[in-house]
Amino acid sequence: MEELEHVPLYKKAKDIQNLVDSVVDVIMDSQLEYETEQEGQMIDDSLTYLGENSDLIPQKIALVHGEDIPYNEKMESACFIKNAAIEILTDLDHIELSGYKDIEYFDLLRNEIDDFRILFAEWVTTFDPWDYEIDRWGLFNPPGVKYDDYDPDDDLPFDIDDFFEDL
């Protein structure tokens, strides 16, 4: 299996994480003026979310890196990753709309996320949909797999009814 540090998607996620850290530092060091205390709190929240989302992306990639991870777990992590990337873009827009003017890094970060999106879409196609555990919520099952056909007791090495009859 390829070392995680050499996986292009993971490397790009780490690049995004480092760039977000730099963007947050630059904004924190700037002299932003807020019209209201709530506006200041919203910008502070956006900066916090930028950091949290950029941290989450490589964590979720690492969590499902490996051939022994079932499809449904990979898909669940993929949803978190996609959402985090979109939220980074949304927070950048919010900060920009709030009047922050030095946005050169924003465009660089947007381009990095777009490059990441392409790698991400290619990565998702590598998931084996037939190596899965049934998702009883029905969200991450391969096409045609019924979430309600699964009985968790089927995994038991014995018949539970026989067990209780012996008591």
N, CA, C and O of each residue as an XYZ file, in Angstrom:
668
protein
N       0.839     -1.180      0.000
C       0.000      0.000      0.000
C       0.888      1.248      0.000
O       1.922      1.294      0.666
N       0.470      2.232     -0.744
C       1.229      3.470     -0.873
C       1.214      4.248      0.453
O       0.182      4.358      1.114
N       2.374      4.779      0.817
C       2.466      5.598      2.025
C       1.565      6.819      1.873
O       1.516      7.438      0.809
N       0.866      7.153      2.927
C      -0.094      8.250      2.899
C       0.535      9.568      2.453
O      -0.092     10.336      1.724
N       1.752      9.832      2.879
C       2.411     11.091      2.528
C       2.686     11.220      1.036
O       2.960     12.314      0.543
N       2.611     10.092      0.311
C       2.854     10.122     -1.130
C       1.562     10.101     -1.949
O       1.609     10.139     -3.178
N       0.440     10.043     -1.291
C      -0.854     10.033     -1.980
C      -1.174     11.468     -2.408
O      -1.234     12.361     -1.562
N      -1.381     11.702     -3.716
C      -1.607     13.074     -4.192
C      -2.775     13.794     -3.500
O      -2.676     14.987     -3.213
N      -3.855     13.097     -3.235
C      -5.001     13.727     -2.566
C      -4.618     14.193     -1.161
O      -4.975     15.297     -0.750
N      -3.901     13.358     -0.438
C      -3.482     13.705      0.921
C      -2.489     14.866      0.890
O      -2.576     15.782      1.707
N      -1.550     14.828     -0.048
C      -0.578     15.913     -0.164
C      -1.283     17.239     -0.450
O      -0.934     18.273      0.120
N      -2.273     17.198     -1.335
C      -3.014     18.420     -1.656
C      -3.804     18.896     -0.436
O      -3.906     20.099     -0.194
N      -4.363     17.960      0.331
C      -5.099     18.325      1.546
C      -4.165     19.014      2.543
O      -4.553     19.989      3.186
N      -2.948     18.514      2.670
C      -1.975     19.136      3.578
C      -1.567     20.519      3.062
O      -1.355     21.440      3.851
N      -1.458     20.664      1.735
C      -1.161     21.984      1.162
C      -2.271     22.976      1.508
O      -2.004     24.118      1.884
N      -3.512     22.526      1.378
C      -4.662     23.377      1.708
C      -4.630     23.735      3.186
O      -4.865     24.885      3.556
N      -4.342     22.760      4.021
C      -4.276     22.998      5.466
C      -3.222     24.061      5.790
O      -3.478     24.969      6.580
N      -2.060     23.949      5.190
C      -0.990     24.929      5.422
C      -1.365     26.313      4.903
O      -1.081     27.323      5.547
N      -2.001     26.354      3.742
C      -2.422     27.630      3.170
C      -3.504     28.282      4.030
O      -3.472     29.492      4.253
N      -4.452     27.494      4.511
C      -5.491     28.030      5.399
C      -4.849     28.591      6.668
O      -5.222     29.671      7.125
N      -3.892     27.869      7.235
C      -3.210     28.374      8.432
C      -2.572     29.730      8.152
O      -2.637     30.632      8.988
N      -1.958     29.876      6.986
C      -1.335     31.156      6.627
C      -2.376     32.249      6.445
O      -2.187     33.374      6.909
N      -3.471     31.925      5.773
C      -4.542     32.900      5.554
C      -5.112     33.363      6.892
O      -5.312     34.559      7.106
N      -5.369     32.422      7.783
C      -5.919     32.778      9.097
C      -4.938     33.679      9.848
O      -5.343     34.671     10.453
N      -3.649     33.334      9.810
C      -2.645     34.152     10.496
C      -2.607     35.574      9.931
O      -2.542     36.542     10.689
N      -2.648     35.698      8.607
C      -2.596     37.024      7.979
C      -3.826     37.840      8.373
O      -3.713     39.023      8.695
N      -4.985     37.218      8.348
C      -6.210     37.948      8.697
C      -6.193     38.342     10.171
O      -6.586     39.454     10.525
N      -5.738     37.433     11.025
C      -5.686     37.735     12.463
C      -4.724     38.895     12.752
O      -4.945     39.675     13.678
N      -3.663     39.001     11.956
C      -2.685     40.063     12.160
C      -3.109     41.387     11.521
O      -2.498     42.425     11.775
N      -4.145     41.348     10.700
C      -4.585     42.576     10.024
C      -5.423     43.426     10.983
O      -5.839     42.972     12.049
N      -5.647     44.627     10.582
C      -6.414     45.565     11.406
C      -7.848     45.659     10.874
O      -8.269     46.697     10.363
N      -8.576     44.569     11.005
C      -9.966     44.582     10.563
C     -10.805     45.436     11.505
O     -10.666     45.371     12.727
N     -11.666     46.227     10.911
C     -12.583     47.028     11.720
C     -13.992     46.507     11.456
O     -14.415     46.319     10.315
N     -14.692     46.285     12.553
C     -16.046     45.744     12.462
C     -17.053     46.825     12.821
O     -16.831     47.643     13.714
N     -18.164     46.804     12.100
C     -19.211     47.774     12.394
C     -19.938     47.421     13.688
O     -20.368     48.305     14.429
N     -20.071     46.134     13.950
C     -20.751     45.690     15.163
C     -19.941     44.571     15.810
O     -19.084     43.953     15.179
N     -20.231     44.332     17.068
C     -19.573     43.235     17.765
C     -19.965     41.893     17.140
O     -19.152     40.971     17.076
N     -21.200     41.792     16.686
C     -21.662     40.553     16.050
C     -20.899     40.278     14.758
O     -20.567     39.129     14.466
N     -20.620     41.322     13.986
C     -19.850     41.149     12.754
C     -18.449     40.634     13.083
O     -17.932     39.754     12.395
N     -17.845     41.171     14.116
C     -16.535     40.709     14.539
C     -16.572     39.251     14.974
O     -15.667     38.478     14.662
N     -17.623     38.883     15.698
C     -17.761     37.496     16.145
C     -17.963     36.564     14.946
O     -17.449     35.446     14.934
N     -18.704     37.024     13.949
C     -18.926     36.190     12.761
C     -17.617     35.961     12.002
O     -17.368     34.859     11.512
N     -16.792     36.985     11.906
C     -15.487     36.821     11.241
C     -14.611     35.875     12.052
O     -13.961     34.990     11.496
N     -14.597     36.065     13.366
C     -13.817     35.166     14.226
C     -14.286     33.719     14.068
O     -13.471     32.799     14.005
N     -15.596     33.529     14.005
C     -16.144     32.181     13.812
C     -15.710     31.614     12.468
O     -15.341     30.443     12.375
N     -15.754     32.441     11.424
C     -15.330     31.980     10.096
C     -13.869     31.553     10.104
O     -13.510     30.558      9.474
N     -13.036     32.288     10.804
C     -11.616     31.928     10.884
C     -11.440     30.601     11.633
O     -10.618     29.767     11.252
N     -12.216     30.420     12.690
C     -12.175     29.149     13.433
C     -12.609     28.006     12.540
O     -11.963     26.959     12.510
N     -13.701     28.198     11.808
C     -14.211     27.143     10.925
C     -13.228     26.828      9.806
O     -13.077     25.670      9.416
N     -12.560     27.855      9.289
C     -11.546     27.609      8.256
C     -10.503     26.624      8.774
O     -10.170     25.649      8.101
N      -9.996     26.882      9.964
C      -8.985     26.002     10.547
C      -9.522     24.604     10.820
O      -8.862     23.612     10.510
N     -10.713     24.522     11.397
C     -11.288     23.213     11.713
C     -11.521     22.386     10.454
O     -11.224     21.192     10.422
N     -12.053     23.028      9.421
C     -12.332     22.296      8.183
C     -11.061     21.888      7.464
O     -10.997     20.800      6.893
N     -10.049     22.744      7.483
C      -8.797     22.373      6.813
C      -8.081     21.255      7.578
O      -7.344     20.476      6.973
N      -8.283     21.165      8.885
C      -7.729     20.063      9.670
C      -8.483     18.762      9.402
O      -7.885     17.687      9.350
N      -9.785     18.869      9.236
C     -10.631     17.684      9.060
C     -10.335     16.933      7.763
O     -10.389     15.704      7.735
N     -10.027     17.650      6.708
C      -9.855     17.017      5.400
C      -8.746     15.964      5.405
O      -9.018     14.816      5.054
N      -7.511     16.298      5.786
C      -6.486     15.238      5.787
C      -6.751     14.157      6.832
O      -6.373     13.002      6.637
N      -7.397     14.525      7.939
C      -7.733     13.517      8.956
C      -8.672     12.465      8.388
O      -8.475     11.269      8.602
N      -9.687     12.905      7.669
C     -10.663     11.966      7.103
C     -10.047     11.122      5.988
O     -10.404      9.954      5.826
N      -9.134     11.699      5.226
C      -8.445     10.918      4.196
C      -7.617      9.822      4.857
O      -7.643      8.668      4.430
N      -6.888     10.193      5.897
C      -6.044      9.221      6.599
C      -6.893      8.124      7.238
O      -6.485      6.963      7.273
N      -8.053      8.483      7.736
C      -8.926      7.530      8.416
C      -9.344      6.379      7.500
O      -9.493      5.244      7.953
N      -9.530      6.669      6.227
C     -10.020      5.632      5.309
C      -8.962      5.197      4.301
O      -9.275      4.563      3.294
N      -7.721      5.539      4.579
C      -6.639      5.118      3.689
C      -6.338      3.644      3.959
O      -5.915      3.272      5.053
N      -6.556      2.854      2.987
C      -6.279      1.429      3.135
C      -7.303      0.605      2.387
O      -8.438      1.026      2.164
N      -6.869     -0.572      2.009
C      -7.728     -1.446      1.218
C      -8.765     -2.167      2.065
O      -9.764     -2.655      1.537
N      -8.540     -2.239      3.373
C      -9.444     -2.990      4.226
C     -10.601     -2.146      4.766
O     -11.367     -2.619      5.605
N     -10.734     -0.920      4.303
C     -11.814     -0.042      4.752
C     -13.011     -0.238      3.826
O     -12.880     -0.086      2.612
N     -14.178     -0.573      4.381
C     -15.340     -0.827      3.520
C     -15.867      0.441      2.839
O     -15.665      1.565      3.299
N     -16.535      0.202      1.745
C     -17.098      1.252      0.895
C     -17.902      2.274      1.688
O     -17.718      3.479      1.520
N     -18.785      1.798      2.542
C     -19.668      2.720      3.249
C     -18.872      3.666      4.151
O     -19.244      4.832      4.286
N     -17.801      3.201      4.761
C     -16.980      4.080      5.601
C     -16.232      5.097      4.751
O     -16.093      6.257      5.139
N     -15.748      4.657      3.587
C     -15.057      5.585      2.694
C     -16.019      6.658      2.192
O     -15.662      7.835      2.129
N     -17.233      6.255      1.837
C     -18.209      7.220      1.343
C     -18.606      8.218      2.428
O     -18.786      9.405      2.154
N     -18.738      7.735      3.641
C     -19.087      8.641      4.738
C     -17.977      9.683      4.936
O     -18.266     10.870      5.091
N     -16.734      9.253      4.931
C     -15.622     10.194      5.059
C     -15.576     11.146      3.864
O     -15.288     12.333      4.020
N     -15.857     10.625      2.682
C     -15.859     11.470      1.487
C     -16.883     12.596      1.621
O     -16.627     13.721      1.191
N     -18.023     12.306      2.205
C     -19.042     13.349      2.406
C     -18.550     14.424      3.361
O     -18.773     15.612      3.126
N     -17.883     14.020      4.436
C     -17.320     14.998      5.369
C     -16.261     15.858      4.676
O     -16.205     17.069      4.886
N     -15.428     15.230      3.856
C     -14.360     15.945      3.156
C     -14.949     16.972      2.193
O     -14.531     18.130      2.176
N     -15.912     16.544      1.403
C     -16.547     17.451      0.443
C     -17.186     18.626      1.174
O     -17.021     19.776      0.769
N     -17.904     18.343      2.233
C     -18.560     19.400      2.994
C     -17.537     20.374      3.573
O     -17.747     21.587      3.531
N     -16.445     19.864      4.107
C     -15.413     20.724      4.685
C     -14.809     21.643      3.619
O     -14.588     22.827      3.873
N     -14.545     21.105      2.442
C     -13.974     21.923      1.363
C     -14.941     23.022      0.936
O     -14.534     24.161      0.706
N     -16.213     22.680      0.832
C     -17.218     23.681      0.454
C     -17.350     24.744      1.544
O     -17.511     25.927      1.244
N     -17.284     24.329      2.791
C     -17.380     25.299      3.883
C     -16.177     26.242      3.908
O     -16.317     27.408      4.278
N     -15.009     25.757      3.521
C     -13.847     26.647      3.431
C     -14.131     27.742      2.409
O     -13.881     28.919      2.667
N     -14.650     27.356      1.258
C     -14.974     28.345      0.224
C     -16.037     29.325      0.708
O     -15.951     30.523      0.440
N     -17.025     28.821      1.410
C     -18.092     29.675      1.940
C     -17.540     30.669      2.960
O     -17.916     31.841      2.951
N     -16.658     30.210      3.831
C     -16.073     31.115      4.820
C     -15.190     32.173      4.164
O     -15.157     33.319      4.613
N     -14.480     31.798      3.113
C     -13.693     32.800      2.380
C     -14.609     33.873      1.798
O     -14.323     35.067      1.893
N     -15.712     33.434      1.196
C     -16.672     34.394      0.645
C     -17.209     35.311      1.740
O     -17.332     36.519      1.542
N     -17.522     34.737      2.880
C     -18.069     35.531      3.975
C     -17.068     36.581      4.456
O     -17.434     37.735      4.679
N     -15.831     36.188      4.613
C     -14.801     37.129      5.059
C     -14.613     38.235      4.028
O     -14.476     39.407      4.380
N     -14.607     37.857      2.759
C     -14.452     38.848      1.692
C     -15.636     39.814      1.665
O     -15.451     41.023      1.527
N     -16.843     39.282      1.796
C     -18.043     40.129      1.791
C     -18.120     41.029      3.024
O     -18.819     42.042      3.018
N     -17.407     40.656      4.065
C     -17.391     41.470      5.284
C     -16.414     42.632      5.187
O     -16.277     43.420      6.122
N     -15.735     42.733      4.047
C     -14.895     43.897      3.835
C     -13.402     43.652      3.859
O     -12.623     44.593      3.709
N     -12.987     42.419      4.041
C     -11.550     42.146      4.022
C     -11.046     42.328      2.596
O     -11.585     41.737      1.659
N     -10.019     43.142      2.436
C      -9.571     43.556      1.093
C      -8.377     42.771      0.545
O      -8.254     42.637     -0.672
N      -7.516     42.261      1.382
C      -6.308     41.575      0.918
C      -6.639     40.117      0.595
O      -6.377     39.219      1.395
N      -7.212     39.899     -0.575
C      -7.760     38.578     -0.890
C      -6.909     37.775     -1.879
O      -7.392     36.795     -2.446
N      -5.653     38.173     -2.093
C      -4.814     37.437     -3.034
C      -4.698     35.971     -2.641
O      -4.736     35.084     -3.494
N      -4.556     35.726     -1.340
C      -4.453     34.354     -0.855
C      -5.766     33.585     -1.043
O      -5.767     32.364     -1.199
N      -6.865     34.310     -1.027
C      -8.170     33.655     -1.186
C      -8.264     32.969     -2.543
O      -8.703     31.824     -2.645
N      -7.842     33.690     -3.587
C      -7.893     33.102     -4.927
C      -6.946     31.918     -5.047
O      -7.269     30.923     -5.696
N      -5.792     32.025     -4.429
C      -4.854     30.908     -4.413
C      -5.483     29.695     -3.716
O      -5.379     28.569     -4.202
N      -6.125     29.932     -2.591
C      -6.782     28.857     -1.849
C      -7.948     28.269     -2.645
O      -8.138     27.053     -2.653
N      -8.715     29.108     -3.302
C      -9.819     28.615     -4.141
C      -9.284     27.716     -5.267
O      -9.876     26.682     -5.573
N      -8.168     28.115     -5.876
C      -7.566     27.295     -6.932
C      -7.071     25.960     -6.385
O      -7.226     24.922     -7.028
N      -6.479     25.993     -5.199
C      -6.008     24.746     -4.571
C      -7.184     23.807     -4.287
O      -7.081     22.597     -4.491
N      -8.284     24.360     -3.824
C      -9.457     23.526     -3.545
C     -10.037     22.982     -4.840
O     -10.530     21.854     -4.866
N      -9.990     23.755     -5.905
C     -10.484     23.227     -7.181
C      -9.594     22.097     -7.684
O     -10.096     21.107     -8.216
N      -8.287     22.232     -7.525
C      -7.372     21.138     -7.875
C      -7.646     19.914     -6.995
O      -7.620     18.779     -7.471
N      -7.907     20.157     -5.716
C      -8.238     19.082     -4.782
C      -9.522     18.373     -5.218
O      -9.613     17.146     -5.156
N     -10.515     19.156     -5.660
C     -11.802     18.603     -6.088
C     -11.608     17.573     -7.202
O     -12.266     16.533     -7.203
N     -10.732     17.847     -8.123
C     -10.482     16.920     -9.234
C      -9.839     15.634     -8.703
O     -10.255     14.534     -9.066
N      -8.833     15.775     -7.853
C      -8.200     14.592     -7.250
C      -9.201     13.804     -6.408
O      -9.197     12.573     -6.410
N     -10.047     14.522     -5.698
C     -11.064     13.908     -4.852
C     -12.035     13.064     -5.697
O     -12.324     11.916     -5.360
N     -12.526     13.644     -6.787
C     -13.472     12.924     -7.653
C     -12.830     11.657     -8.218
O     -13.489     10.623     -8.320
N     -11.564     11.731     -8.582
C     -10.857     10.545     -9.065
C     -10.681      9.518     -7.952
O     -10.802      8.318     -8.197
N     -10.398      9.969     -6.745
C     -10.218      9.096     -5.587
C     -11.497      8.323     -5.276
O     -11.450      7.123     -5.007
N     -12.618      8.999     -5.311
C     -13.895      8.352     -4.991
C     -14.196      7.222     -5.979
O     -14.816      6.225     -5.608
N     -13.762      7.371     -7.231
C     -14.028      6.309     -8.208
C     -13.242      5.037     -7.910
O     -13.537      3.981     -8.468
N     -12.242      5.132     -7.030
C     -11.454      3.942     -6.691
C     -12.112      3.098     -5.603
O     -11.655      1.987     -5.335
N     -13.164      3.591     -4.976
C     -13.839      2.845     -3.917
C     -14.543      1.638     -4.514
O     -15.248      1.766     -5.515
N     -14.364      0.483     -3.920
C     -15.017     -0.742     -4.378
C     -16.397     -0.835     -3.735
O     -16.500     -1.120     -2.542
N     -17.462     -0.598     -4.507
C     -18.802     -0.597     -3.911
C     -19.252     -1.969     -3.414
O     -20.238     -2.065     -2.683
N     -18.551     -3.018     -3.797
C     -18.978     -4.356     -3.373
C     -18.175     -4.870     -2.190
O     -18.307     -6.029     -1.798
N     -17.348     -4.010     -1.627
C     -16.646     -4.314     -0.383
C     -17.269     -3.401      0.676
O     -16.731     -2.337      0.984
N     -18.395     -3.822      1.222
C     -19.176     -2.944      2.074
C     -19.735     -3.678      3.286
O     -19.788     -4.907      3.335
N     -20.140     -2.891      4.238
C     -20.972     -3.343      5.342
C     -22.296     -2.613      5.161
O     -22.307     -1.439      4.792
N     -23.388     -3.277      5.410
C     -24.685     -2.641      5.179
C     -24.862     -1.457      6.116
O     -24.664     -1.553      7.327
N     -25.237     -0.348      5.518
C     -25.558      0.858      6.264
C     -27.059      0.812      6.541
O     -27.870      0.992      5.633
N     -27.416      0.575      7.778
C     -28.830      0.415      8.136
C     -29.598      1.708      7.990
O     -30.828      1.696      8.034
N     -28.908      2.826      7.816
C     -29.585      4.096      7.560
C     -29.886      4.261      6.071
O     -30.641      5.149      5.676
N     -29.289      3.399      5.253
C     -29.589      3.387      3.827
C     -28.863      4.416      2.988
O     -29.150      4.553      1.798
N     -27.937      5.138      3.575
C     -27.306      6.233      2.847
C     -26.098      5.809      2.023
O     -25.902      6.312      0.917
N     -25.285      4.892      2.542
C     -24.019      4.557      1.893
C     -23.960      3.112      1.418
O     -22.897      2.493      1.447
N     -25.081      2.578      0.987
C     -25.099      1.231      0.422
C     -24.923      1.306     -1.084
O     -25.365      2.264     -1.719
N     -24.280      0.299     -1.654
C     -24.192      0.270     -3.121
C     -25.590      0.130     -3.725
O     -26.517     -0.311     -3.046
N     -25.740      0.497     -4.972
C     -27.041      0.376     -5.623
C     -27.582     -1.050     -5.525
O     -26.854     -2.016     -5.753
N     -28.853     -1.169     -5.188
C     -29.515     -2.465     -5.121
C     -29.447     -3.142     -3.764
O     -30.164     -4.116     -3.534
N     -28.609     -2.659     -2.861
C     -28.509     -3.263     -1.530
C     -29.563     -2.620     -0.649
O     -29.617     -1.398     -0.511
N     -30.392     -3.451     -0.061
C     -31.498     -2.960      0.755
C     -31.061     -2.878      2.219
O     -30.601     -3.863      2.796
N     -31.208     -1.718      2.794
C     -30.822     -1.517      4.191
C     -31.710     -2.293      5.144
O     -31.269     -2.650      6.236
N     -32.950     -2.565      4.761
C     -33.889     -3.235      5.659
C     -33.831     -4.757      5.549
O     -34.525     -5.447      6.295
N     -33.020     -5.295      4.637
C     -32.867     -6.748      4.511
C     -31.832     -7.286      5.488
O     -31.588     -8.491      5.537
N     -31.238     -6.414      6.248
C     -30.128     -6.799      7.119
C     -30.633     -7.006      8.540
O     -31.323     -6.158      9.106
N     -30.281     -8.128      9.085
C     -30.589     -8.422     10.478
C     -29.265     -8.529     11.219
O     -28.479     -9.431     10.931
N     -28.992     -7.619     12.179
C     -27.691     -7.647     12.858
C     -27.435     -8.975     13.566
O     -26.278     -9.319     13.806
N     -28.476     -9.728     13.907
C     -28.286    -11.024     14.557
C     -27.731    -12.064     13.594
O     -27.247    -13.108     14.030
N     -27.795    -11.792     12.270
C     -27.240    -12.730     11.292
C     -25.728    -12.883     11.458
O     -25.154    -13.887     11.035
N     -25.093    -11.903     12.065
C     -23.646    -11.947     12.247
C     -23.223    -12.778     13.460
O     -22.037    -13.048     13.645
N     -24.183    -13.179     14.276
C     -23.852    -13.941     15.477
C     -23.452    -15.360     15.103
O     -24.035    -15.937     14.184
N     -22.464    -15.942     15.799
C     -22.000    -17.290     15.462
C     -22.930    -18.390     16.000
O     -22.641    -19.577     15.855
N     -24.020    -17.994     16.604
C     -24.963    -18.979     17.144
C     -26.365    -18.420     17.008
O     -26.536    -17.229     16.752
N     -27.361    -19.258     17.175
C     -28.751    -18.835     17.117
C     -29.149    -18.319     18.490
O     -29.139    -19.076     19.460
N     -29.497    -17.054     18.586
C     -29.808    -16.445     19.859
C     -31.005    -17.104     20.543
O     -31.057    -17.196     21.769
N     -31.968    -17.563     19.733
C     -33.140    -18.236     20.304
C     -32.746    -19.538     20.996
O     -33.283    -19.873     22.051
N     -31.801    -20.275     20.395
C     -31.333    -21.511     21.032
C     -30.647    -21.192     22.355
O     -30.760    -21.956     23.314
N     -29.958    -20.099     22.408
C     -29.249    -19.701     23.627
C     -30.231    -19.499     24.776
O     -30.010    -19.978     25.888
N     -31.332    -18.775     24.489
C     -32.297    -18.482     25.541
C     -33.129    -19.707     25.925
O     -33.601    -19.791     27.058
N     -33.317    -20.657     25.006
C     -34.053    -21.880     25.333
C     -33.304    -22.703     26.361
O     -33.929    -23.385     27.173
N     -31.992    -22.657     26.347
C     -31.176    -23.453     27.262
C     -31.160    -22.881     28.674
O     -30.691    -23.553     29.593
N     -31.647    -21.683     28.875
C     -31.604    -21.063     30.213
C     -32.733    -21.517     31.088
O     -32.835    -21.087     32.237
